[in-house]
């Protein structure tokens, strides 16, 4: 499983969704917010995978113990 910090764009999209739900916005606005959250999450995952691929191979399998 890929673990990465939640990017600002994902948080902002989620906040907008909650705000529109609280305001009882029209269904098309809610639907758009849900799509924006999904798009932001997808983009963040793509960026995280790209960064992972760019990491040197020897650093990916380091076993660091305290």
Legacy VTK file of the C-alpha trace (Angstrom):
# vtk DataFile Version 3.0
C-alpha trace
ASCII
DATASET POLYDATA
POINTS 66 float
0.000 0.000 0.000
1.272 3.416 -0.933
1.318 5.869 1.973
1.863 9.575 1.457
0.838 12.813 3.180
-2.523 14.179 2.083
-1.839 17.016 -0.351
-3.383 20.434 0.135
-5.475 20.092 -3.054
-7.194 16.958 -1.729
-7.949 18.617 1.592
-9.337 21.698 -0.139
-11.569 19.582 -2.384
-12.913 17.705 0.642
-13.564 20.953 2.528
-15.483 22.337 -0.439
-17.570 19.162 -0.626
-18.473 19.358 3.069
-19.248 23.059 2.792
-21.579 22.499 -0.154
-23.244 19.547 1.575
-23.791 21.674 4.681
-25.309 24.455 2.575
-27.538 21.871 0.837
-26.208 22.859 -2.579
-27.897 21.487 -5.704
-27.081 17.888 -6.581
-25.022 18.873 -9.643
-22.723 20.959 -7.421
-22.285 18.075 -4.955
-21.578 15.692 -7.843
-18.943 18.090 -9.192
-17.349 18.343 -5.737
-17.186 14.549 -5.460
-15.505 14.377 -8.875
-13.042 17.083 -7.811
-12.102 15.078 -4.705
-11.534 11.964 -6.820
-9.483 13.907 -9.369
-7.321 15.491 -6.668
-6.702 12.091 -5.060
-5.818 10.546 -8.417
-3.378 13.327 -9.229
-1.744 13.048 -5.811
-1.337 9.302 -6.271
0.176 9.798 -9.748
2.670 12.291 -8.326
3.578 9.968 -5.448
4.154 7.075 -7.871
6.270 9.278 -10.126
8.402 10.297 -7.146
8.753 6.659 -6.143
9.930 5.709 -9.627
12.473 8.544 -9.601
14.050 7.366 -6.331
17.342 5.511 -6.797
16.921 1.737 -6.576
19.327 1.364 -3.647
17.267 3.746 -1.496
13.993 1.878 -1.995
15.095 -1.189 -0.024
17.007 0.364 2.838
16.357 -1.257 6.185
17.216 1.386 8.748
17.093 0.328 12.392
17.536 2.553 15.399
LINES 1 67
66 0 1 2 3 4 5 6 7 8 9 10 11 12 13 14 15 16 17 18 19 20 21 22 23 24 25 26 27 28 29 30 31 32 33 34 35 36 37 38 39 40 41 42 43 44 45 46 47 48 49 50 51 52 53 54 55 56 57 58 59 60 61 62 63 64 65
